[in-house]
Amino acid sequence: MGQWLTLALVQWVALMSPGPDFFYVSQTAASRSRREALAGVAGIALGVAIWAALALAGLTWLFARASVLAQVVAVAGGVYLVWMGAHLLRGALRPLPTAAVATVAAASARQALRAGLATNLSNPKVVVYFGSIFAAFIRTPLTLAQRWGLWLMIVAETLAWFALVASVFALPRVRAGYLRLRRFVDGGAGLIFVGFGLELIVTRGAL
């Protein structure tokens, strides 16, 4: 039980470290709606579920022995993050429609879910992270039931944390602040996404 509690704590700390998922959820909640942000959270949790399952199934081992595959996945993910960052930067340069001051235009929940999923899956370092913490903290072989329990714990923590982030950034006062500072917030988020993407391409892609 002690190693499970340690894993849960490590996962919480990792979730609270700002990354592409955090910036996507917070920006979506502030600029659009809590509903869309929560749909994005569902997409992120689905991505985490996929990465965690692959780590438990041994994809980390495969990446370690097939470096070309790891590089291709990293570059593809980096390109997506750079594209998303460029999209945010373009949006920051456009004037905000007058109607958006009262009601921010909303995309569909399905689009938000897909974007959240793509944001999470674009970062292959997640599977390496899961593989690392599993190797570091799991000292005994896991039964199938224990593997599913660990998987559920990680997915549940992800849903809980990002649902909290979405709820906070969707508060009226936070959204009002976003509308006042939209250019700076979107521009900053865009630069952060571009930075994450370039870091993936350069360091993980070994270009």
NULUMDO-750978 format. One line per 8 residues: number of its first residue (from 1); their letters; for each residue x, y negated, z of N, C-alpha, C. Coordinates in steps of 0.1 Angstrom, whole numbers, always signed. Example, Ala and Ser with C-alpha at 12.3 -4.5 7.8 and 13.67 -1.06 7.14 Angstrom:
2
1) AS) +132:+57:+78:+123:+45:+78:+132:+33:+78 | +128:+22:+71:+137:+11:+71:+129:+0:+79
REM end
This chain:
207
1) MGQWLTLA) +8:+12:+0:+0:+0:+0:+9:-13:+0 | +20:-12:+7:+29:-24:+8:+34:-28:-6 | +37:-19:-15:+42:-22:-28:+31:-29:-37 | +18:-24:-34:+7:-30:-42:+5:-45:-37 | +6:-47:-24:+4:-61:-19:+16:-70:-25 | +28:-64:-25:+39:-72:-31:+36:-75:-45 | +32:-65:-53:+28:-68:-67:+17:-78:-69 | +7:-78:-60:-4:-87:-61:+2:-101:-58
9) LVQWVALM) +10:-103:-48:+16:-116:-45:+25:-121:-57 | +33:-112:-62:+42:-116:-73:+33:-121:-85 | +22:-114:-88:+14:-117:-99:+7:-131:-97 | +3:-134:-84:-3:-147:-81:+7:-158:-84 | +19:-156:-79:+29:-166:-81:+32:-168:-96 | +32:-157:-103:+35:-159:-118:+23:-166:-125 | +11:-163:-120:-1:-170:-126:-1:-185:-124 | +4:-189:-112:+4:-203:-108:+15:-211:-115
17) SPGPDFFY) +25:-204:-121:+35:-211:-128:+30:-215:-142 | +30:-229:-144:+24:-234:-157:+30:-227:-169 | +22:-223:-178:+26:-217:-191:+15:-220:-201 | +16:-214:-213:+7:-217:-224:-8:-214:-219 | -10:-203:-212:-24:-200:-207:-30:-211:-199 | -22:-216:-189:-26:-226:-180:-30:-239:-188 | -21:-243:-197:-23:-255:-204:-35:-254:-214 | -37:-242:-219:-49:-240:-228:-62:-242:-219
25) VSQTAASR) -62:-235:-208:-75:-235:-200:-77:-249:-195 | -67:-256:-189:-69:-269:-183:-73:-279:-194 | -67:-279:-205:-70:-288:-216:-84:-286:-222 | -88:-273:-223:-101:-270:-228:-112:-274:-218 | -110:-271:-205:-120:-275:-195:-122:-290:-195 | -111:-298:-196:-112:-312:-194:-117:-319:-207 | -113:-313:-219:-117:-319:-231:-130:-315:-237 | -135:-303:-233:-147:-297:-239:-157:-294:-228
33) SRREALAG) -157:-282:-222:-166:-278:-212:-161:-267:-204 | -167:-265:-192:-164:-254:-183:-167:-241:-190 | -179:-241:-197:-183:-229:-204:-173:-224:-214 | -168:-233:-222:-158:-229:-232:-145:-225:-226 | -141:-232:-215:-129:-229:-208:-130:-214:-202 | -141:-211:-196:-143:-198:-191:-143:-187:-202 | -148:-191:-214:-147:-181:-225:-133:-179:-229 | -125:-190:-228:-110:-189:-231:-104:-181:-220
41) VAGIALGV) -108:-182:-207:-103:-174:-197:-105:-159:-199 | -117:-156:-204:-121:-142:-208:-111:-137:-218 | -108:-145:-228:-98:-141:-239:-84:-139:-233 | -80:-148:-224:-67:-146:-218:-66:-134:-209 | -77:-131:-202:-78:-119:-194:-77:-106:-202 | -84:-107:-214:-83:-96:-223:-69:-94:-228 | -62:-105:-231:-48:-104:-236:-39:-98:-225 | -41:-102:-212:-34:-96:-201:-37:-82:-200
49) AIWAALAL) -50:-78:-201:-53:-64:-201:-46:-56:-211 | -45:-61:-223:-38:-54:-234:-23:-53:-230 | -16:-64:-227:-2:-64:-224:+1:-55:-212 | -7:-55:-201:-5:-47:-189:-6:-32:-193 | -16:-29:-201:-18:-15:-205:-7:-10:-213 | -2:-19:-222:+10:-15:-231:+22:-13:-222 | +24:-22:-212:+36:-20:-203:+35:-7:-196 | +23:-4:-191:+21:+9:-184:+23:+21:-193
57) AGLTWLFA) +20:+19:-206:+21:+29:-215:+36:+31:-221 | +44:+21:-218:+58:+22:-222:+63:+13:-233 | +55:+2:-237:+59:-6:-248:+72:-13:-244 | +74:-17:-231:+87:-23:-227:+99:-14:-231 | +97:-1:-229:+108:+8:-233:+110:+8:-248 | +99:+7:-256:+100:+6:-270:+107:-6:-275 | +103:-18:-269:+110:-31:-272:+125:-30:-269 | +128:-24:-259:+143:-23:-255:+151:-15:-265
65) RASVLAQV) +144:-6:-272:+151:+3:-281:+148:-1:-296 | +139:-9:-298:+136:-14:-312:+136:-29:-312 | +148:-35:-311:+150:-49:-309:+144:-57:-321 | +144:-51:-333:+138:-58:-345:+123:-60:-343 | +116:-50:-337:+102:-51:-335:+99:-62:-325 | +107:-62:-314:+106:-73:-304:+108:-87:-310 | +118:-88:-319:+121:-101:-325:+109:-105:-334 | +104:-96:-342:+93:-99:-351:+81:-104:-343
73) VAVAGGVY) +77:-97:-332:+66:-101:-324:+68:-114:-317 | +81:-117:-313:+84:-129:-306:+83:-141:-316 | +88:-139:-328:+88:-150:-338:+73:-153:-342 | +65:-142:-344:+51:-145:-347:+44:-152:-337 | +46:-148:-324:+40:-156:-313:+45:-170:-312 | +58:-172:-314:+63:-186:-314:+57:-194:-325 | +56:-189:-336:+50:-197:-347:+35:-201:-344 | +28:-192:-338:+14:-195:-334:+14:-206:-324
81) LVWMGAHL) +23:-206:-314:+23:-216:-303:+27:-230:-309 | +37:-229:-318:+41:-242:-325:+29:-248:-333 | +22:-239:-340:+10:-243:-348:+0:-250:-338 | -3:-243:-327:-13:-249:-318:-8:-262:-312 | +5:-263:-309:+10:-276:-304:+9:-287:-314 | +12:-284:-327:+10:-294:-338:-4:-298:-339 | -13:-289:-338:-28:-292:-338:-31:-302:-327 | -26:-299:-315:-29:-309:-304:-23:-322:-306
89) LRGALRPL) -11:-322:-312:-4:-335:-314:-12:-343:-325 | -17:-336:-335:-25:-344:-345:-37:-349:-339 | -44:-341:-330:-56:-346:-324:-53:-358:-315 | -42:-358:-309:-38:-369:-300:-37:-382:-308 | -33:-381:-320:-31:-393:-328:-44:-399:-334 | -55:-390:-334:-68:-395:-340:-76:-402:-329 | -83:-412:-334:-92:-420:-324:-103:-411:-319 | -107:-412:-307:-118:-404:-301:-131:-410:-306
97) PTAAVATV) -140:-402:-312:-153:-407:-316:-161:-413:-304 | -168:-423:-307:-176:-430:-296:-185:-420:-289 | -191:-411:-296:-201:-402:-290:-194:-393:-280 | -181:-390:-282:-174:-381:-274:-172:-386:-260 | -173:-399:-258:-172:-405:-244:-183:-400:-235 | -195:-399:-241:-206:-394:-233:-206:-378:-233 | -204:-372:-244:-205:-358:-245:-193:-353:-255 | -184:-346:-249:-173:-341:-257:-178:-330:-267
105) AAASARQA) -175:-331:-279:-179:-321:-289:-175:-307:-285 | -183:-298:-286:-180:-284:-282:-179:-274:-293 | -170:-266:-292:-169:-254:-302:-176:-243:-295 | -177:-232:-303:-184:-221:-297:-176:-213:-287 | -183:-206:-278:-176:-198:-268:-168:-187:-275 | -173:-182:-286:-166:-172:-293:-153:-177:-298 | -153:-189:-303:-140:-195:-308:-130:-197:-296 | -136:-201:-285:-127:-203:-273:-121:-190:-268
113) LRAGLATN) -129:-179:-269:-124:-166:-265:-113:-162:-274 | -115:-163:-287:-105:-160:-296:-92:-168:-294 | -94:-181:-292:-82:-189:-289:-74:-185:-277 | -82:-182:-266:-76:-178:-254:-68:-165:-256 | -74:-155:-263:-68:-143:-265:-55:-145:-274 | -56:-153:-284:-44:-155:-293:-33:-162:-285 | -37:-171:-276:-27:-178:-268:-19:-169:-259 | -26:-160:-253:-20:-150:-244:-11:-140:-252
121) LSNPKVVV) -17:-134:-263:-10:-124:-271:+2:-130:-278 | +2:-143:-280:+13:-149:-287:+26:-149:-279 | +25:-146:-267:+37:-146:-258:+41:-131:-254 | +50:-125:-262:+53:-111:-259:+62:-109:-247 | +67:-120:-241:+74:-119:-229:+65:-114:-217 | +52:-115:-219:+43:-110:-209:+45:-95:-207 | +46:-87:-218:+48:-73:-216:+61:-70:-209 | +71:-78:-212:+84:-76:-206:+83:-79:-191
129) YFGSIFAA) +76:-90:-188:+74:-93:-174:+67:-82:-166 | +56:-76:-172:+49:-66:-165:+58:-53:-164 | +65:-50:-174:+74:-39:-174:+85:-40:-163 | +90:-53:-161:+100:-56:-151:+94:-54:-137 | +83:-60:-134:+77:-59:-121:+73:-45:-117 | +68:-38:-127:+64:-24:-125:+76:-16:-121 | +87:-18:-128:+100:-11:-125:+106:-15:-112 | +104:-28:-108:+111:-33:-96:+103:-29:-84
137) FIRTPLTL) +90:-28:-84:+82:-26:-72:+75:-13:-71 | +74:-6:-82:+67:+8:-81:+78:+18:-79 | +79:+23:-67:+90:+32:-64:+87:+47:-66 | +74:+50:-67:+70:+64:-69:+62:+66:-81 | +62:+77:-88:+53:+79:-100:+39:+77:-96 | +32:+71:-106:+18:+67:-104:+9:+78:-110 | -2:+81:-103:-12:+89:-109:-20:+81:-119 | -28:+87:-128:-36:+80:-137:-46:+70:-130
145) AQRWGLWL) -52:+75:-119:-61:+66:-112:-53:+54:-106 | -41:+56:-101:-33:+45:-96:-29:+35:-107 | -26:+40:-119:-23:+31:-130:-35:+22:-134 | -47:+28:-134:-59:+21:-137:-62:+11:-126 | -60:+15:-114:-62:+5:-102:-52:-7:-103 | -40:-4:-107:-30:-15:-108:-34:-24:-120 | -38:-18:-130:-43:-26:-142:-55:-35:-139 | -65:-29:-131:-76:-37:-128:-73:-48:-118
153) MIVAETLA) -63:-46:-109:-59:-56:-100:-53:-68:-107 | -45:-65:-117:-38:-76:-125:-48:-84:-133 | -58:-77:-139:-68:-84:-147:-77:-92:-138 | -81:-87:-127:-90:-94:-118:-83:-106:-112 | -70:-106:-109:-63:-117:-104:-62:-128:-115 | -60:-124:-128:-59:-133:-139:-73:-140:-141 | -84:-133:-140:-97:-139:-142:-100:-149:-130 | -97:-145:-118:-99:-153:-107:-92:-166:-107
161) WFALVASV) -79:-165:-110:-70:-178:-110:-75:-187:-121 | -76:-182:-133:-79:-191:-144:-94:-196:-144 | -103:-189:-138:-116:-194:-136:-116:-205:-126 | -107:-205:-116:-106:-216:-107:-100:-228:-114 | -90:-226:-122:-84:-237:-130:-95:-243:-139 | -102:-235:-146:-113:-240:-154:-123:-249:-147 | -127:-244:-135:-137:-251:-127:-132:-264:-122 | -119:-265:-118:-113:-277:-113:-112:-288:-124
169) FALPRVRA) -107:-284:-135:-105:-293:-146:-117:-297:-153 | -128:-290:-151:-141:-293:-157:-149:-303:-148 | -144:-306:-136:-151:-315:-127:-153:-329:-134 | -164:-336:-132:-166:-349:-138:-155:-359:-137 | -150:-360:-125:-139:-370:-123:-127:-366:-131 | -123:-353:-131:-112:-349:-139:-114:-351:-154 | -126:-348:-159:-129:-350:-173:-129:-365:-176 | -134:-373:-167:-134:-388:-170:-119:-393:-171
177) GYLRLRRF) -111:-387:-162:-97:-391:-163:-90:-386:-176 | -94:-374:-180:-89:-369:-193:-93:-379:-205 | -106:-383:-205:-110:-392:-216:-102:-405:-216 | -98:-410:-204:-91:-422:-204:-76:-420:-209 | -71:-408:-206:-57:-405:-209:-56:-395:-220 | -66:-393:-228:-66:-382:-238:-54:-381:-247 | -49:-393:-252:-38:-392:-261:-25:-387:-254 | -23:-391:-242:-11:-387:-234:-13:-372:-230
185) VDGGAGLI) -25:-368:-226:-27:-354:-222:-25:-345:-233 | -32:-347:-244:-32:-339:-256:-18:-339:-262 | -12:-351:-263:+2:-352:-268:+12:-344:-260 | +11:-345:-246:+19:-338:-237:+17:-323:-239 | +5:-319:-239:+2:-304:-241:+7:-299:-254 | +6:-307:-264:+11:-303:-277:+26:-301:-277 | +33:-311:-271:+48:-309:-270:+52:-297:-262 | +44:-294:-251:+47:-282:-243:+45:-269:-251
193) FVGFGLEL) +34:-269:-259:+32:-257:-267:+43:-255:-278 | +47:-266:-284:+57:-266:-294:+70:-261:-287 | +73:-266:-275:+85:-262:-268:+85:-247:-264 | +73:-242:-259:+72:-228:-257:+74:-219:-269 | +68:-224:-280:+70:-217:-293:+84:-216:-298 | +91:-228:-298:+104:-228:-302:+113:-220:-293 | +111:-220:-280:+119:-212:-271:+117:-197:-274 | +105:-193:-278:+103:-179:-282:+111:-176:-295
201) IVTRGAL) +109:-185:-305:+116:-182:-317:+131:-182:-316 | +136:-191:-309:+151:-192:-308:+157:-182:-299 | +152:-180:-287:+158:-171:-277:+154:-156:-279 | +141:-154:-281:+136:-140:-282:+138:-135:-297 | +136:-145:-306:+138:-141:-320:+152:-140:-325 | +161:-145:-316:+176:-145:-319:+179:-151:-333 | +172:-163:-336:+175:-169:-348:+185:-180:-347
REM end
